[in-house]
Amino acid sequence: MHKVVSSQVTALLLPVTTKLTSHELIFALLKSMIAKNNA
């Protein structure tokens, strides 16, 4: 279930990622995911 939600969020964020600086956005996403896993 979590994987499905993640894929949907990724699909929604993909167009936005290309418009913004994708590296910064991906880095922020990775940091937030790591923070959630460690919480």
VMD Tcl script that draws the C-alpha trace (Angstrom):
set ca {
  {0.00 0.00 0.00}
  {2.80 2.41 0.91}
  {4.57 1.60 -2.35}
  {1.44 2.43 -4.35}
  {1.07 5.80 -2.63}
  {4.75 6.54 -3.16}
  {4.49 5.78 -6.87}
  {1.42 8.01 -7.19}
  {3.18 10.86 -5.39}
  {6.25 10.38 -7.57}
  {4.11 10.50 -10.71}
  {2.47 13.71 -9.49}
  {5.77 15.33 -8.54}
  {7.59 14.29 -11.72}
  {6.38 17.23 -13.89}
  {7.11 19.63 -11.04}
  {10.55 18.13 -10.56}
  {11.48 18.86 -14.17}
  {10.41 22.49 -13.81}
  {12.26 23.10 -10.55}
  {15.85 22.23 -9.83}
  {15.33 18.48 -9.83}
  {18.47 17.66 -7.85}
  {17.44 19.83 -4.90}
  {13.90 18.42 -4.88}
  {15.09 14.81 -5.07}
  {17.60 15.46 -2.28}
  {14.86 16.97 -0.11}
  {12.59 13.99 -0.81}
  {15.34 11.54 0.12}
  {16.05 13.43 3.34}
  {12.36 13.44 4.31}
  {12.00 9.72 3.56}
  {15.09 8.89 5.62}
  {13.78 11.05 8.47}
  {10.43 9.19 8.40}
  {12.18 5.82 8.44}
  {14.36 6.82 11.39}
  {11.45 8.32 13.34}
}
mol new
graphics top color blue
foreach p $ca { graphics top sphere $p radius 0.5 }
foreach p [lrange $ca 0 end-1] q [lrange $ca 1 end] { graphics top cylinder $p $q radius 0.2 }
display resetview
